[in-house]
Amino acid sequence: MTDTMPPVGTLHGISLGPGDPGLITRAAWAALQRRDAIWVYPVRSGKTPSYALDIVQRAGLPLPETHTPLLFPMTHDGEKLARAWLKAAHTVLPWLQAGRDVLFLVEGDASTYATFGHLARTVRGLDERVPVGVVAGVNSFTAACADVGEPFAEQDDTVAIVPAAYGVRAVDRLLPDFDTLVLMKIKPLIEDLLDWLEARGLLAGAHFVERVGALDERRLSGADLLTLRGSKVSYLSLLIVKNPHRVRGERIKGCLKKDSPSSLEATA
């Protein structure tokens, strides 16, 4: 007889939407009904509650028998992050290797600026047999656009989604090419961004949304954004900036312009 290894469990990224339990998808809701799966969820520190867990608790979902937080610290220190990811992977790996499915709860969408990707790669690096699945969810910026009554993109609009940590100069360089800028993680640069919006004449088309979908969501638009000066801003905040000044170049209709070299070669 040959020894066979027991099947391993699947690591699932369960997207919960940005805060409103009503935005949990049917697929995520179905996954969360399972009583045989283990829940894990990110926390930023030992003293900070899990925002993802709060979403499912406000949805009225009971916790499974086994559930535990995983520490993902708020830092840009690569070594600290790598240690945290490895520790989290070693926490979930024994369950997976024992054949249990693990559900990682993620606010927003699990494939958009989420910690799930780091965990999945680290787990797979330790045991490549572990399957990984993702349940897609509502992004914070599309939910924010819905809340402020602003289309995310229309027709041939161009959109850039940028972590504001790259700085105002980097964001400013994008301005000529995009109709909509979504600036994520704006907390450290809020004062500089307000100055930039004023200088560029963009305040009228700017929207600030903090903790979208949560009970304490805060929204400000236009000149009201200036009231943010000197105030505290949550990490879970973003800016939607509509750019009325963008000059559009010639656009190709359909697949190819009729007089383009490629189309001429194709008909020769």
C-alpha positions in Angstrom: 0.0 0.0 0.0 1.1 3.5 -0.7 0.6 6.3 1.8 -1.6 9.1 0.6 -1.6 12.5 2.1 -5.0 13.7 3.4 -6.7 16.4 1.3 -6.0 20.0 2.5 -8.5 22.6 3.1 -9.1 25.7 1.0 -8.1 29.2 2.1 -11.0 31.5 1.1 -10.9 35.3 0.9 -14.5 36.4 1.8 -15.2 39.9 0.6 -17.7 41.7 2.8 -18.1 45.1 1.1 -16.9 48.3 2.7 -19.1 48.5 5.8 -22.8 48.2 5.1 -23.9 44.6 5.9 -26.4 45.0 3.1 -23.6 45.0 0.6 -22.4 41.5 1.5 -23.0 39.5 -1.7 -25.1 36.3 -1.8 -22.0 34.3 -2.5 -20.2 35.6 0.6 -23.4 35.2 2.7 -23.7 31.6 1.6 -20.0 30.9 2.6 -20.6 32.5 6.0 -23.4 30.1 6.7 -21.0 27.2 6.9 -20.5 25.9 10.4 -17.6 23.6 9.5 -15.3 26.4 8.4 -12.9 28.4 10.5 -13.0 32.2 10.5 -10.0 34.4 10.7 -10.0 38.2 10.4 -7.4 41.0 10.4 -6.7 43.4 13.2 -4.2 46.3 13.2 -3.2 45.8 16.8 -4.0 43.8 19.9 -6.1 46.7 21.1 -8.0 47.4 17.9 -11.2 45.5 17.0 -11.6 43.9 13.6 -13.5 46.1 11.2 -14.3 43.0 9.0 -15.6 41.1 12.0 -17.8 44.0 12.9 -19.4 43.9 9.5 -20.5 40.3 9.9 -21.6 40.8 13.5 -23.8 43.8 12.4 -25.3 41.5 9.8 -26.4 39.2 12.6 -24.2 36.3 11.6 -23.2 34.0 14.5 -19.5 33.2 14.9 -18.4 29.7 14.2 -16.9 27.5 17.0 -13.4 28.3 15.9 -12.4 31.9 15.0 -9.4 34.0 15.6 -7.8 37.4 14.8 -4.7 37.7 12.7 -2.4 40.6 13.3 -1.5 42.7 10.2 0.2 45.8 11.7 -0.1 49.3 10.1 3.5 49.8 9.1 5.6 50.3 6.0 8.5 48.3 7.6 9.0 45.3 5.2 10.6 43.1 7.8 7.8 43.6 10.3 5.2 43.0 7.7 6.9 39.8 6.5 7.1 38.5 10.1 3.4 39.3 10.6 2.4 37.5 7.4 4.5 34.5 8.3 3.0 34.3 11.8 -0.5 34.5 10.3 0.3 31.8 7.8 1.6 29.5 10.5 -1.6 30.1 12.4 -3.9 29.0 9.6 -1.8 26.3 8.0 -2.3 23.5 10.6 -6.1 23.8 10.1 -5.7 23.7 6.3 -3.4 20.8 6.5 -5.9 19.0 8.7 -8.5 19.4 5.9 -10.4 22.4 7.4 -11.5 25.3 5.2 -10.4 28.7 6.5 -12.5 31.8 5.7 -10.5 35.1 5.8 -12.9 38.0 6.3 -12.0 41.1 4.3 -13.7 44.5 4.3 -14.2 45.7 0.8 -12.9 43.4 -1.9 -10.4 40.7 -1.2 -8.3 41.5 -4.3 -8.2 45.3 -3.9 -5.6 46.7 -1.5 -6.4 43.8 0.9 -4.3 41.8 3.3 -5.6 38.6 1.9 -3.2 38.4 -1.0 -0.2 38.6 1.4 -1.6 35.8 3.5 -2.5 33.6 0.5 1.0 33.9 -1.0 2.7 33.2 2.3 0.6 30.1 3.0 1.2 28.8 -0.6 4.9 29.4 0.0 4.8 27.1 3.0 2.5 24.5 1.3 1.8 24.8 -2.4 -1.0 22.2 -2.1 -3.3 24.7 -0.4 -6.1 25.9 -2.8 -7.0 29.5 -2.7 -10.4 31.0 -3.5 -11.8 34.5 -3.5 -15.4 35.7 -3.3 -15.5 39.1 -5.0 -17.1 42.0 -3.2 -18.1 45.7 -3.4 -15.2 48.1 -3.4 -15.1 51.1 -1.1 -14.8 53.5 -4.0 -17.8 52.2 -6.0 -19.8 52.3 -2.8 -18.6 55.8 -2.1 -19.6 57.0 -5.6 -23.1 55.5 -5.0 -23.4 57.3 -1.7 -22.5 60.7 -3.0 -24.5 60.2 -6.2 -21.5 60.5 -8.5 -20.9 58.0 -11.4 -17.6 56.2 -11.0 -17.0 56.3 -14.8 -19.1 57.0 -17.8 -18.8 56.1 -21.5 -15.0 56.6 -22.3 -13.9 58.1 -19.0 -10.5 57.2 -17.7 -10.0 56.3 -14.0 -6.9 56.1 -11.8 -7.0 54.5 -8.4 -3.9 55.6 -6.4 -2.7 55.3 -2.8 -2.2 58.9 -1.8 1.0 57.9 0.0 2.8 58.4 -3.3 2.5 62.1 -2.7 0.7 65.1 -4.2 3.3 65.4 -7.0 2.7 61.9 -8.2 -1.1 62.5 -8.1 -0.7 65.8 -9.9 1.2 64.1 -12.8 -1.8 61.8 -13.4 -4.3 64.7 -13.6 -4.0 65.4 -17.4 -4.8 61.8 -18.3 -7.7 60.9 -16.1 -11.3 62.0 -15.7 -11.6 60.5 -12.2 -9.0 60.1 -9.6 -9.7 57.8 -6.6 -7.2 58.6 -3.8 -6.9 55.9 -1.2 -5.4 56.0 2.3 -5.4 59.7 2.4 -5.1 60.2 6.2 -1.4 61.3 6.3 -1.7 63.7 3.4 -5.1 65.3 3.9 -3.8 68.8 4.4 -1.6 68.7 1.3 -4.4 67.2 -0.7 -6.8 70.0 0.3 -4.2 72.6 -0.8 -3.8 70.7 -4.1 -7.5 70.6 -4.7 -7.8 74.4 -4.1 -4.8 75.2 -6.3 -6.0 73.1 -9.2 -9.6 74.3 -9.0 -10.9 70.7 -8.3 -12.8 71.3 -5.1 -16.2 71.5 -6.8 -15.9 68.0 -8.1 -14.2 66.4 -5.0 -15.9 64.1 -2.5 -14.5 62.9 0.8 -16.0 59.6 2.2 -14.9 58.2 5.5 -15.8 54.6 6.7 -18.2 54.2 3.8 -21.2 52.0 4.7 -20.5 52.1 8.5 -22.8 53.5 11.0 -20.5 56.5 11.5 -19.9 57.2 7.8 -18.9 60.8 7.1 -19.3 62.5 3.6 -18.2 65.9 2.5 -18.3 67.4 -1.0 -17.0 70.5 -2.7 -15.9 73.4 -0.5 -17.1 71.6 2.6 -14.0 69.5 2.4 -12.1 72.5 3.7 -13.7 71.9 7.1 -11.4 68.8 7.4 -8.4 71.1 8.1 -7.0 70.3 11.5 -9.5 67.5 12.1 -8.8 63.8 12.6 -9.4 61.5 9.6 -9.9 57.8 9.7 -7.5 55.4 7.9 -10.7 54.1 6.1 -11.1 57.3 4.1 -10.8 58.2 0.4 -11.2 61.1 -2.0 -13.0 60.9 -5.3 -11.9 63.7 -7.6 -13.7 64.5 -10.8 -11.4 66.4 -13.3 -13.4 68.8 -15.5 -10.2 70.2 -17.0 -9.0 67.1 -18.8 -8.5 67.6 -22.6 -9.3 64.4 -24.4 -7.3 63.4 -27.5 -8.7 61.5 -30.5 -10.2 58.2 -29.5 -10.3 55.1 -31.7 -13.9 54.0 -32.3 -14.4 50.2 -32.1 -11.4 48.0 -32.4 -9.3 50.0 -34.9 -9.4 53.3 -36.7 -10.3 52.8 -40.4 -7.2 54.6 -41.6 -4.8 53.1 -39.1 -1.8 51.1 -40.5 -3.0 47.9 -38.9 -6.4 48.1 -40.6 -4.8 48.9 -43.9 -2.5 45.9 -43.7 -5.4 43.7 -42.8 -7.4 44.7 -46.0 -4.4 44.6 -48.3 
